[in-house]
Amino acid sequence: MSIAKDYGEYYAVCDICGEVIGPCCDFYDAVDAKKENGWLSRKDANGEWIDLCPNCQSASAAMDFGGVI
């Protein structure tokens, strides 16, 4: 889900725990908000991009949610 659009506003969503940043005015503001808040984008085991909030960036946190990293 990473960046979601809802009623014309954009939200960054952690793909592990569902933490949300937003609303943001546009897609690029949501990308900037992720970076400003220490989020990372990574590829999962299937090669898909996922966004991780700071709490979900450790390997142990990922394993708690199914080991998607």
Summary of the structure (lengths in Angstrom):
residues: 69
radius of gyration: 11.8
end to end distance: 15.2
largest distance: 35.2
contacts: 190
relative contact order: 0.22
helix: 28%
strand: 32%
